[in-house]
Amino acid sequence: MLLIGLTGSIGMGKSETAKMFARHGVPVCDSDATVHALYDIGGAAVAPVGELFPAAVVDGRVDRERLSREVVGNVPALRKLEAIVHPLVAMAQRAFLERAAASGARMVVLDIPLLFETGGEKRVDVTVVVSAPADVQRARVLARPGMTAEKLDAILAKQMPDAEKRARADFVVDTSKGLAHAEAQVVAIIDALKHRDGNIWTSNHA
């Protein structure tokens, strides 16, 4: 089973691109959606996060804005949070891969926002970067409610420059020319990979 790592900076269209892979029959594991589930009522992260950051849990779920205020600029607190969340995300991802393999999937997509920043490219067979020109990116993000130029610059400062991601990627999906154009690129990537075998999953399950 081939593991495809999908990534892209804020505003590039990664979520829409992930949906395109799913529409064309490729199972997708969304890391951010996994974290949302872990933070929601009944989620495995609620109790341990509440022990460390009591103010961040409201009505049985983790309030991400409150949690952010607890950890932003506080490296020790962030490390403690990561020590809780990362293993839980890894468990959920592994369960997804087990289900996909059992269903006979030939390839899967792991949607990972900070793929290269965290060394995640070592855990996948192929990398796909979603990209668009900087002016298109800024216009998209600044159109979001509550977003400011300052917030955007702070987010971008934590992300690897788009040009570097594109240089390191096996495939690039350009989303600046409309959804149909982007989807055609996704279909071409799937077609290019349909006969390729994965090494990462095979080596982990030899």
Summary of the structure (lengths in Angstrom):
residues: 206
radius of gyration: 17.8
end to end distance: 12.5
largest distance: 50.3
contacts: 610
relative contact order: 0.21
helix: 56%
strand: 14%
